[in-house]
Amino acid sequence: MFTKGQLIFALLFIIVFAAALIYTYRKDIKLHRKHYRGSVWVLIAFVSFILFIAIIKYIFI
């Protein structure tokens, strides 16, 4: 399906991309704590809403 070169490129891309994300997050962690306080509650509400929709789907279908 994929050539060996494509698989190597994908693997390297994922590793470098993850490293860049971790580096930039660590660099900006002080700003994140200051400006995004309470954002965990938004995430919890979003996940709860998606779970609620999934539960309703399986109950009524």
PDB file of N, CA, C and O in Angstrom:
ATOM      1  N   MET A   1       0.827  -1.179   0.000  1.00  0.00           N
ATOM      2  CA  MET A   1       0.000   0.000   0.000  1.00  0.00           C
ATOM      3  C   MET A   1       0.882   1.257   0.000  1.00  0.00           C
ATOM      4  O   MET A   1       0.719   2.128  -0.855  1.00  0.00           O
ATOM      5  N   PHE A   2       1.799   1.350   0.940  1.00  0.00           N
ATOM      6  CA  PHE A   2       2.738   2.465   0.989  1.00  0.00           C
ATOM      7  C   PHE A   2       4.131   1.936   0.714  1.00  0.00           C
ATOM      8  O   PHE A   2       4.458   0.799   1.054  1.00  0.00           O
ATOM      9  N   THR A   3       4.945   2.772   0.097  1.00  0.00           N
ATOM     10  CA  THR A   3       6.327   2.363  -0.123  1.00  0.00           C
ATOM     11  C   THR A   3       7.107   2.524   1.174  1.00  0.00           C
ATOM     12  O   THR A   3       6.656   3.182   2.112  1.00  0.00           O
ATOM     13  N   LYS A   4       8.276   1.915   1.208  1.00  0.00           N
ATOM     14  CA  LYS A   4       9.114   1.982   2.396  1.00  0.00           C
ATOM     15  C   LYS A   4       9.527   3.435   2.685  1.00  0.00           C
ATOM     16  O   LYS A   4       9.589   3.849   3.842  1.00  0.00           O
ATOM     17  N   GLY A   5       9.803   4.188   1.641  1.00  0.00           N
ATOM     18  CA  GLY A   5      10.192   5.587   1.805  1.00  0.00           C
ATOM     19  C   GLY A   5       9.066   6.435   2.389  1.00  0.00           C
ATOM     20  O   GLY A   5       9.309   7.316   3.213  1.00  0.00           O
ATOM     21  N   GLN A   6       7.840   6.165   1.961  1.00  0.00           N
ATOM     22  CA  GLN A   6       6.692   6.909   2.495  1.00  0.00           C
ATOM     23  C   GLN A   6       6.479   6.602   3.979  1.00  0.00           C
ATOM     24  O   GLN A   6       6.160   7.501   4.756  1.00  0.00           O
ATOM     25  N   LEU A   7       6.652   5.353   4.371  1.00  0.00           N
ATOM     26  CA  LEU A   7       6.502   4.976   5.774  1.00  0.00           C
ATOM     27  C   LEU A   7       7.591   5.615   6.638  1.00  0.00           C
ATOM     28  O   LEU A   7       7.317   6.080   7.744  1.00  0.00           O
ATOM     29  N   ILE A   8       8.814   5.634   6.134  1.00  0.00           N
ATOM     30  CA  ILE A   8       9.907   6.273   6.873  1.00  0.00           C
ATOM     31  C   ILE A   8       9.631   7.763   7.018  1.00  0.00           C
ATOM     32  O   ILE A   8       9.812   8.325   8.098  1.00  0.00           O
ATOM     33  N   PHE A   9       9.192   8.411   5.936  1.00  0.00           N
ATOM     34  CA  PHE A   9       8.872   9.833   5.993  1.00  0.00           C
ATOM     35  C   PHE A   9       7.757  10.105   6.998  1.00  0.00           C
ATOM     36  O   PHE A   9       7.851  11.047   7.784  1.00  0.00           O
ATOM     37  N   ALA A  10       6.715   9.301   6.980  1.00  0.00           N
ATOM     38  CA  ALA A  10       5.596   9.496   7.911  1.00  0.00           C
ATOM     39  C   ALA A  10       6.063   9.342   9.352  1.00  0.00           C
ATOM     40  O   ALA A  10       5.686  10.138  10.212  1.00  0.00           O
ATOM     41  N   LEU A  11       6.862   8.351   9.619  1.00  0.00           N
ATOM     42  CA  LEU A  11       7.362   8.124  10.971  1.00  0.00           C
ATOM     43  C   LEU A  11       8.234   9.297  11.436  1.00  0.00           C
ATOM     44  O   LEU A  11       8.072   9.790  12.552  1.00  0.00           O
ATOM     45  N   LEU A  12       9.148   9.733  10.585  1.00  0.00           N
ATOM     46  CA  LEU A  12       9.999  10.875  10.942  1.00  0.00           C
ATOM     47  C   LEU A  12       9.182  12.153  11.119  1.00  0.00           C
ATOM     48  O   LEU A  12       9.447  12.948  12.021  1.00  0.00           O
ATOM     49  N   PHE A  13       8.197  12.342  10.260  1.00  0.00           N
ATOM     50  CA  PHE A  13       7.345  13.528  10.358  1.00  0.00           C
ATOM     51  C   PHE A  13       6.597  13.549  11.690  1.00  0.00           C
ATOM     52  O   PHE A  13       6.533  14.588  12.347  1.00  0.00           O
ATOM     53  N   ILE A  14       6.035  12.414  12.090  1.00  0.00           N
ATOM     54  CA  ILE A  14       5.300  12.336  13.351  1.00  0.00           C
ATOM     55  C   ILE A  14       6.224  12.619  14.530  1.00  0.00           C
ATOM     56  O   ILE A  14       5.842  13.329  15.460  1.00  0.00           O
ATOM     57  N   ILE A  15       7.430  12.071  14.500  1.00  0.00           N
ATOM     58  CA  ILE A  15       8.377  12.287  15.597  1.00  0.00           C
ATOM     59  C   ILE A  15       8.778  13.752  15.689  1.00  0.00           C
ATOM     60  O   ILE A  15       8.770  14.326  16.779  1.00  0.00           O
ATOM     61  N   VAL A  16       9.128  14.365  14.562  1.00  0.00           N
ATOM     62  CA  VAL A  16       9.555  15.768  14.568  1.00  0.00           C
ATOM     63  C   VAL A  16       8.389  16.680  14.925  1.00  0.00           C
ATOM     64  O   VAL A  16       8.573  17.644  15.668  1.00  0.00           O
ATOM     65  N   PHE A  17       7.203  16.400  14.420  1.00  0.00           N
ATOM     66  CA  PHE A  17       6.034  17.225  14.716  1.00  0.00           C
ATOM     67  C   PHE A  17       5.696  17.175  16.203  1.00  0.00           C
ATOM     68  O   PHE A  17       5.411  18.206  16.812  1.00  0.00           O
ATOM     69  N   ALA A  18       5.727  15.981  16.787  1.00  0.00           N
ATOM     70  CA  ALA A  18       5.447  15.839  18.224  1.00  0.00           C
ATOM     71  C   ALA A  18       6.507  16.563  19.051  1.00  0.00           C
ATOM     72  O   ALA A  18       6.181  17.203  20.050  1.00  0.00           O
ATOM     73  N   ALA A  19       7.759  16.468  18.647  1.00  0.00           N
ATOM     74  CA  ALA A  19       8.831  17.155  19.373  1.00  0.00           C
ATOM     75  C   ALA A  19       8.637  18.672  19.297  1.00  0.00           C
ATOM     76  O   ALA A  19       8.850  19.371  20.288  1.00  0.00           O
ATOM     77  N   ALA A  20       8.239  19.180  18.145  1.00  0.00           N
ATOM     78  CA  ALA A  20       8.004  20.622  17.998  1.00  0.00           C
ATOM     79  C   ALA A  20       6.828  21.073  18.857  1.00  0.00           C
ATOM     80  O   ALA A  20       6.887  22.133  19.479  1.00  0.00           O
ATOM     81  N   LEU A  21       5.770  20.283  18.897  1.00  0.00           N
ATOM     82  CA  LEU A  21       4.625  20.623  19.747  1.00  0.00           C
ATOM     83  C   LEU A  21       5.012  20.652  21.218  1.00  0.00           C
ATOM     84  O   LEU A  21       4.634  21.571  21.944  1.00  0.00           O
ATOM     85  N   ILE A  22       5.753  19.661  21.654  1.00  0.00           N
ATOM     86  CA  ILE A  22       6.177  19.608  23.056  1.00  0.00           C
ATOM     87  C   ILE A  22       7.081  20.789  23.387  1.00  0.00           C
ATOM     88  O   ILE A  22       6.939  21.401  24.446  1.00  0.00           O
ATOM     89  N   TYR A  23       8.005  21.112  22.497  1.00  0.00           N
ATOM     90  CA  TYR A  23       8.922  22.234  22.721  1.00  0.00           C
ATOM     91  C   TYR A  23       8.161  23.555  22.831  1.00  0.00           C
ATOM     92  O   TYR A  23       8.411  24.335  23.749  1.00  0.00           O
ATOM     93  N   THR A  24       7.243  23.810  21.913  1.00  0.00           N
ATOM     94  CA  THR A  24       6.518  25.086  21.950  1.00  0.00           C
ATOM     95  C   THR A  24       5.570  25.153  23.146  1.00  0.00           C
ATOM     96  O   THR A  24       5.379  26.225  23.721  1.00  0.00           O
ATOM     97  N   TYR A  25       4.980  24.032  23.524  1.00  0.00           N
ATOM     98  CA  TYR A  25       4.109  24.043  24.692  1.00  0.00           C
ATOM     99  C   TYR A  25       4.915  24.335  25.947  1.00  0.00           C
ATOM    100  O   TYR A  25       4.488  25.129  26.785  1.00  0.00           O
ATOM    101  N   ARG A  26       6.072  23.708  26.087  1.00  0.00           N
ATOM    102  CA  ARG A  26       6.920  23.954  27.261  1.00  0.00           C
ATOM    103  C   ARG A  26       7.375  25.412  27.313  1.00  0.00           C
ATOM    104  O   ARG A  26       7.488  25.996  28.391  1.00  0.00           O
ATOM    105  N   LYS A  27       7.633  25.994  26.141  1.00  0.00           N
ATOM    106  CA  LYS A  27       8.096  27.376  26.072  1.00  0.00           C
ATOM    107  C   LYS A  27       7.001  28.345  26.521  1.00  0.00           C
ATOM    108  O   LYS A  27       7.301  29.369  27.135  1.00  0.00           O
ATOM    109  N   ASP A  28       5.759  28.041  26.227  1.00  0.00           N
ATOM    110  CA  ASP A  28       4.642  28.947  26.506  1.00  0.00           C
ATOM    111  C   ASP A  28       3.811  28.537  27.721  1.00  0.00           C
ATOM    112  O   ASP A  28       2.700  29.038  27.891  1.00  0.00           O
ATOM    113  N   ILE A  29       4.309  27.656  28.554  1.00  0.00           N
ATOM    114  CA  ILE A  29       3.494  27.122  29.649  1.00  0.00           C
ATOM    115  C   ILE A  29       3.056  28.204  30.635  1.00  0.00           C
ATOM    116  O   ILE A  29       1.958  28.115  31.186  1.00  0.00           O
ATOM    117  N   LYS A  30       3.880  29.216  30.870  1.00  0.00           N
ATOM    118  CA  LYS A  30       3.492  30.293  31.789  1.00  0.00           C
ATOM    119  C   LYS A  30       2.310  31.087  31.239  1.00  0.00           C
ATOM    120  O   LYS A  30       1.397  31.449  31.981  1.00  0.00           O
ATOM    121  N   LEU A  31       2.334  31.355  29.938  1.00  0.00           N
ATOM    122  CA  LEU A  31       1.207  32.066  29.320  1.00  0.00           C
ATOM    123  C   LEU A  31      -0.059  31.227  29.346  1.00  0.00           C
ATOM    124  O   LEU A  31      -1.151  31.754  29.563  1.00  0.00           O
ATOM    125  N   HIS A  32       0.078  29.933  29.128  1.00  0.00           N
ATOM    126  CA  HIS A  32      -1.092  29.057  29.141  1.00  0.00           C
ATOM    127  C   HIS A  32      -1.757  29.043  30.514  1.00  0.00           C
ATOM    128  O   HIS A  32      -2.983  29.080  30.618  1.00  0.00           O
ATOM    129  N   ARG A  33      -0.945  28.991  31.557  1.00  0.00           N
ATOM    130  CA  ARG A  33      -1.507  28.984  32.909  1.00  0.00           C
ATOM    131  C   ARG A  33      -2.204  30.296  33.226  1.00  0.00           C
ATOM    132  O   ARG A  33      -3.182  30.318  33.974  1.00  0.00           O
ATOM    133  N   LYS A  34      -1.712  31.377  32.668  1.00  0.00           N
ATOM    134  CA  LYS A  34      -2.281  32.697  32.958  1.00  0.00           C
ATOM    135  C   LYS A  34      -3.565  32.947  32.169  1.00  0.00           C
ATOM    136  O   LYS A  34      -4.563  33.386  32.740  1.00  0.00           O
ATOM    137  N   HIS A  35      -3.552  32.677  30.881  1.00  0.00           N
ATOM    138  CA  HIS A  35      -4.662  33.053  30.008  1.00  0.00           C
ATOM    139  C   HIS A  35      -5.725  31.983  29.815  1.00  0.00           C
ATOM    140  O   HIS A  35      -6.861  32.302  29.463  1.00  0.00           O
ATOM    141  N   TYR A  36      -5.381  30.724  30.038  1.00  0.00           N
ATOM    142  CA  TYR A  36      -6.327  29.638  29.762  1.00  0.00           C
ATOM    143  C   TYR A  36      -6.766  28.918  31.017  1.00  0.00           C
ATOM    144  O   TYR A  36      -7.061  27.723  30.978  1.00  0.00           O
ATOM    145  N   ARG A  37      -6.813  29.621  32.119  1.00  0.00           N
ATOM    146  CA  ARG A  37      -7.272  29.027  33.367  1.00  0.00           C
ATOM    147  C   ARG A  37      -8.755  28.683  33.239  1.00  0.00           C
ATOM    148  O   ARG A  37      -9.548  29.510  32.788  1.00  0.00           O
ATOM    149  N   GLY A  38      -9.123  27.493  33.626  1.00  0.00           N
ATOM    150  CA  GLY A  38     -10.520  27.073  33.556  1.00  0.00           C
ATOM    151  C   GLY A  38     -10.924  26.442  32.238  1.00  0.00           C
ATOM    152  O   GLY A  38     -12.084  26.068  32.067  1.00  0.00           O
ATOM    153  N   SER A  39      -9.995  26.314  31.303  1.00  0.00           N
ATOM    154  CA  SER A  39     -10.346  25.730  30.009  1.00  0.00           C
ATOM    155  C   SER A  39     -10.620  24.231  30.118  1.00  0.00           C
ATOM    156  O   SER A  39     -11.229  23.652  29.219  1.00  0.00           O
ATOM    157  N   VAL A  40     -10.184  23.604  31.194  1.00  0.00           N
ATOM    158  CA  VAL A  40     -10.463  22.185  31.404  1.00  0.00           C
ATOM    159  C   VAL A  40     -11.965  21.954  31.510  1.00  0.00           C
ATOM    160  O   VAL A  40     -12.474  20.933  31.049  1.00  0.00           O
ATOM    161  N   TRP A  41     -12.678  22.909  32.120  1.00  0.00           N
ATOM    162  CA  TRP A  41     -14.134  22.769  32.257  1.00  0.00           C
ATOM    163  C   TRP A  41     -14.826  22.815  30.899  1.00  0.00           C
ATOM    164  O   TRP A  41     -15.830  22.134  30.690  1.00  0.00           O
ATOM    165  N   VAL A  42     -14.305  23.599  29.995  1.00  0.00           N
ATOM    166  CA  VAL A  42     -14.864  23.646  28.637  1.00  0.00           C
ATOM    167  C   VAL A  42     -14.654  22.298  27.958  1.00  0.00           C
ATOM    168  O   VAL A  42     -15.559  21.791  27.295  1.00  0.00           O
ATOM    169  N   LEU A  43     -13.475  21.717  28.116  1.00  0.00           N
ATOM    170  CA  LEU A  43     -13.199  20.399  27.544  1.00  0.00           C
ATOM    171  C   LEU A  43     -14.117  19.341  28.136  1.00  0.00           C
ATOM    172  O   LEU A  43     -14.658  18.509  27.408  1.00  0.00           O
ATOM    173  N   ILE A  44     -14.295  19.365  29.443  1.00  0.00           N
ATOM    174  CA  ILE A  44     -15.183  18.395  30.101  1.00  0.00           C
ATOM    175  C   ILE A  44     -16.616  18.552  29.603  1.00  0.00           C
ATOM    176  O   ILE A  44     -17.298  17.557  29.359  1.00  0.00           O
ATOM    177  N   ALA A  45     -17.078  19.787  29.449  1.00  0.00           N
ATOM    178  CA  ALA A  45     -18.436  20.028  28.945  1.00  0.00           C
ATOM    179  C   ALA A  45     -18.579  19.519  27.515  1.00  0.00           C
ATOM    180  O   ALA A  45     -19.599  18.918  27.177  1.00  0.00           O
ATOM    181  N   PHE A  46     -17.575  19.749  26.672  1.00  0.00           N
ATOM    182  CA  PHE A  46     -17.630  19.306  25.289  1.00  0.00           C
ATOM    183  C   PHE A  46     -17.678  17.780  25.203  1.00  0.00           C
ATOM    184  O   PHE A  46     -18.495  17.226  24.468  1.00  0.00           O
ATOM    185  N   VAL A  47     -16.813  17.105  25.946  1.00  0.00           N
ATOM    186  CA  VAL A  47     -16.789  15.639  25.929  1.00  0.00           C
ATOM    187  C   VAL A  47     -18.089  15.079  26.496  1.00  0.00           C
ATOM    188  O   VAL A  47     -18.610  14.085  25.989  1.00  0.00           O
ATOM    189  N   SER A  48     -18.610  15.705  27.532  1.00  0.00           N
ATOM    190  CA  SER A  48     -19.888  15.257  28.103  1.00  0.00           C
ATOM    191  C   SER A  48     -21.020  15.394  27.099  1.00  0.00           C
ATOM    192  O   SER A  48     -21.875  14.514  27.006  1.00  0.00           O
ATOM    193  N   PHE A  49     -21.034  16.479  26.354  1.00  0.00           N
ATOM    194  CA  PHE A  49     -22.070  16.692  25.349  1.00  0.00           C
ATOM    195  C   PHE A  49     -21.989  15.622  24.257  1.00  0.00           C
ATOM    196  O   PHE A  49     -23.014  15.077  23.848  1.00  0.00           O
ATOM    197  N   ILE A  50     -20.787  15.324  23.790  1.00  0.00           N
ATOM    198  CA  ILE A  50     -20.621  14.292  22.762  1.00  0.00           C
ATOM    199  C   ILE A  50     -21.063  12.931  23.306  1.00  0.00           C
ATOM    200  O   ILE A  50     -21.725  12.173  22.597  1.00  0.00           O
ATOM    201  N   LEU A  51     -20.713  12.616  24.537  1.00  0.00           N
ATOM    202  CA  LEU A  51     -21.156  11.358  25.142  1.00  0.00           C
ATOM    203  C   LEU A  51     -22.673  11.317  25.291  1.00  0.00           C
ATOM    204  O   LEU A  51     -23.291  10.276  25.068  1.00  0.00           O
ATOM    205  N   PHE A  52     -23.272  12.442  25.668  1.00  0.00           N
ATOM    206  CA  PHE A  52     -24.718  12.528  25.792  1.00  0.00           C
ATOM    207  C   PHE A  52     -25.405  12.244  24.462  1.00  0.00           C
ATOM    208  O   PHE A  52     -26.394  11.514  24.414  1.00  0.00           O
ATOM    209  N   ILE A  53     -24.883  12.817  23.388  1.00  0.00           N
ATOM    210  CA  ILE A  53     -25.445  12.575  22.051  1.00  0.00           C
ATOM    211  C   ILE A  53     -25.304  11.100  21.677  1.00  0.00           C
ATOM    212  O   ILE A  53     -26.236  10.509  21.132  1.00  0.00           O
ATOM    213  N   ALA A  54     -24.147  10.505  21.965  1.00  0.00           N
ATOM    214  CA  ALA A  54     -23.933   9.088  21.643  1.00  0.00           C
ATOM    215  C   ALA A  54     -24.878   8.194  22.436  1.00  0.00           C
ATOM    216  O   ALA A  54     -25.410   7.226  21.893  1.00  0.00           O
ATOM    217  N   ILE A  55     -25.092   8.500  23.701  1.00  0.00           N
ATOM    218  CA  ILE A  55     -26.001   7.714  24.529  1.00  0.00           C
ATOM    219  C   ILE A  55     -27.432   7.811  24.018  1.00  0.00           C
ATOM    220  O   ILE A  55     -28.138   6.804  23.958  1.00  0.00           O
ATOM    221  N   ILE A  56     -27.860   8.995  23.656  1.00  0.00           N
ATOM    222  CA  ILE A  56     -29.214   9.168  23.109  1.00  0.00           C
ATOM    223  C   ILE A  56     -29.361   8.380  21.809  1.00  0.00           C
ATOM    224  O   ILE A  56     -30.396   7.761  21.562  1.00  0.00           O
ATOM    225  N   LYS A  57     -28.322   8.408  20.986  1.00  0.00           N
ATOM    226  CA  LYS A  57     -28.384   7.662  19.718  1.00  0.00           C
ATOM    227  C   LYS A  57     -28.603   6.168  19.973  1.00  0.00           C
ATOM    228  O   LYS A  57     -29.446   5.548  19.325  1.00  0.00           O
ATOM    229  N   TYR A  58     -27.857   5.594  20.904  1.00  0.00           N
ATOM    230  CA  TYR A  58     -27.982   4.162  21.148  1.00  0.00           C
ATOM    231  C   TYR A  58     -29.241   3.795  21.909  1.00  0.00           C
ATOM    232  O   TYR A  58     -29.696   2.655  21.822  1.00  0.00           O
ATOM    233  N   ILE A  59     -29.810   4.721  22.646  1.00  0.00           N
ATOM    234  CA  ILE A  59     -31.056   4.441  23.354  1.00  0.00           C
ATOM    235  C   ILE A  59     -32.241   4.399  22.388  1.00  0.00           C
ATOM    236  O   ILE A  59     -33.090   3.513  22.485  1.00  0.00           O
ATOM    237  N   PHE A  60     -32.300   5.344  21.467  1.00  0.00           N
ATOM    238  CA  PHE A  60     -33.464   5.473  20.591  1.00  0.00           C
ATOM    239  C   PHE A  60     -33.328   4.780  19.258  1.00  0.00           C
ATOM    240  O   PHE A  60     -34.261   4.823  18.456  1.00  0.00           O
ATOM    241  N   ILE A  61     -32.219   4.150  18.992  1.00  0.00           N
ATOM    242  CA  ILE A  61     -32.068   3.452  17.700  1.00  0.00           C
ATOM    243  C   ILE A  61     -31.897   1.963  17.937  1.00  0.00           C
ATOM    244  O   ILE A  61     -31.755   1.198  16.983  1.00  0.00           O
TER     245      ILE A  61
END
